[in-house]
Amino acid sequence: MSIRKKIQSSIDNLIMKNGPHRYEINEHRIKCNQCQNEFFDKGEAQLNTAGMSFIGLDWANKTATTLACRNCGFIMWFVKTLTKVPNR
């Protein structure tokens, strides 16, 4: 493999690991509800409940996946598992 191809492969791997991504759920591509963009930054958020917070057990609540649109910043929440789509 040439040095150029090795460098390109390393860059592609970095982008796939750390960059914004496309996602799908149940084989349906996710698009931003506001601007129709397809690239998102993925995060997680706690789904806190009053009862669990009252007794100090916030850590026991469920977690949701968040996708923040790279174009407009709109945040969408998902409880089901998302699949990352390759950026090709």
C-alpha positions in Angstrom: 0.0 0.0 0.0 1.4 3.4 -1.0 2.0 6.1 1.7 -0.8 8.2 0.2 -3.3 5.4 0.5 -2.1 4.7 4.1 -2.6 8.4 5.0 -6.0 8.5 3.3 -7.1 5.3 5.1 -6.0 6.8 8.5 -8.0 9.9 7.8 -11.0 7.9 6.8 -10.8 5.9 10.0 -10.5 9.0 12.1 -13.5 10.6 10.4 -15.6 7.4 10.8 -14.7 7.2 14.5 -15.0 10.9 15.5 -16.8 13.0 12.9 -20.5 13.6 12.3 -22.4 10.6 11.0 -25.6 9.5 9.3 -27.9 7.2 11.3 -30.8 5.0 10.7 -33.4 3.3 12.8 -35.4 0.2 11.6 -33.7 0.7 8.2 -35.0 4.2 7.8 -32.5 7.0 7.3 -32.8 9.8 9.9 -33.1 13.4 8.6 -33.3 16.5 10.7 -37.0 17.6 11.2 -36.0 21.2 10.6 -33.6 21.4 7.7 -33.5 17.8 6.3 -29.7 17.5 7.0 -28.4 13.9 7.4 -25.3 14.5 9.6 -25.5 14.4 13.4 -23.4 14.4 16.5 -24.5 11.6 18.8 -24.9 11.9 22.6 -26.7 10.4 25.5 -29.1 11.9 28.1 -30.8 10.6 31.2 -34.6 10.2 31.2 -35.0 11.3 34.9 -38.2 10.7 36.8 -39.4 12.6 39.8 -39.6 9.6 42.1 -36.1 8.3 41.3 -34.7 11.9 41.6 -36.4 12.3 45.0 -34.7 9.3 46.5 -31.3 10.0 44.8 -31.4 7.2 42.2 -31.1 9.2 39.0 -28.4 6.9 37.8 -31.0 4.0 37.7 -33.2 5.8 35.1 -33.1 4.9 31.4 -30.9 6.6 29.0 -31.9 8.0 25.6 -29.7 8.7 22.5 -29.6 12.2 21.2 -28.7 13.3 17.8 -27.8 17.0 17.3 -28.0 18.2 13.7 -24.7 19.5 12.4 -26.4 22.1 10.2 -29.0 23.8 12.4 -28.4 22.3 15.9 -31.9 20.8 16.3 -31.8 17.9 18.8 -33.8 14.7 18.4 -34.2 12.0 21.1 -34.4 8.2 20.6 -35.0 5.4 23.0 -34.5 2.6 20.4 -31.0 1.6 19.1 -29.6 3.6 16.2 -27.4 2.2 13.5 -24.5 4.3 12.2 -24.4 4.6 8.4 -20.9 4.8 6.7 -20.0 8.3 5.5 -19.3 7.3 1.9 
